[in-house]
Amino acid sequence: MRGIAGAVNRGDAVSVREPLDLGVPVVASDISFRPEGVGLFLPGDVDDPCRKTVDVLARGRGTPRTGAGRESLGARLNTYPGL
């Protein structure tokens, strides 16, 4: 699975952080703060997301961040039913 976030007006998002925390390559629009390791593309440029996706996939899978993994993902998912 790969993550591509193409929002044009959203800020920092869980949809970007969760896959990144697990070492999954992520490409997102350069509209606001994005964590280190995210491939950024220019919003409104139809070719840039393709170029950045190829670049990110060529780098391969990242390293899961400290504290990330099945345990922290499970803890995160367990918070959703209470919302």
C-alpha positions in Angstrom: 0.0 0.0 0.0 1.2 3.5 -0.8 -0.2 6.8 0.5 -1.1 9.7 -1.8 -2.8 12.7 -0.3 -4.0 15.2 -2.8 -5.9 17.8 -0.7 -5.8 21.4 -1.9 -6.9 23.1 1.4 -6.2 20.7 4.3 -3.5 21.1 6.8 -1.4 18.4 8.6 -3.4 15.2 8.4 -3.6 11.8 10.1 -4.0 10.2 6.6 -0.4 11.4 6.0 1.1 10.6 9.4 -0.3 7.0 9.9 1.3 5.4 6.8 4.5 7.4 7.3 4.8 6.2 10.9 4.6 2.6 9.6 7.3 3.2 6.9 4.9 3.4 4.0 6.0 5.9 1.3 3.7 9.0 1.2 3.2 11.7 -1.4 1.1 14.7 -0.5 0.3 18.2 -1.8 2.6 20.9 -0.6 -0.2 23.1 0.9 0.9 23.3 4.6 3.2 21.6 7.1 4.1 18.0 6.2 6.3 15.7 8.2 9.8 14.9 7.2 10.0 12.1 4.6 6.8 13.0 2.7 7.2 13.5 -1.1 5.7 16.9 -1.8 4.0 17.9 -5.1 2.7 21.3 -6.3 -1.1 21.6 -6.1 -2.6 22.4 -9.5 0.2 20.8 -11.4 -1.2 17.6 -13.0 2.3 16.2 -13.8 4.1 16.9 -10.5 2.2 14.2 -8.5 3.2 11.6 -11.0 6.9 12.7 -10.9 7.0 12.8 -7.1 5.2 9.4 -6.8 7.9 7.8 -9.0 10.6 9.5 -7.0 9.2 8.3 -3.6 8.6 4.7 -4.9 12.2 4.6 -6.2 13.4 5.3 -2.6 11.5 2.3 -1.4 9.9 1.6 1.9 10.9 3.9 4.8 11.8 3.0 8.3 8.9 2.9 10.8 9.2 5.7 13.3 10.1 5.1 16.9 7.1 3.8 18.8 5.2 3.0 15.6 4.1 -0.4 14.5 1.4 -2.9 15.2 1.1 -2.0 18.9 0.8 1.8 18.4 -1.5 1.3 15.3 -3.7 -1.0 17.4 -3.9 1.6 20.1 -4.7 4.3 17.6 -7.5 2.2 16.0 -9.0 1.4 19.4 -9.6 5.1 20.0 -12.0 5.3 17.0 -15.0 3.4 18.4 -15.2 5.9 21.2 -15.5 8.9 18.9 
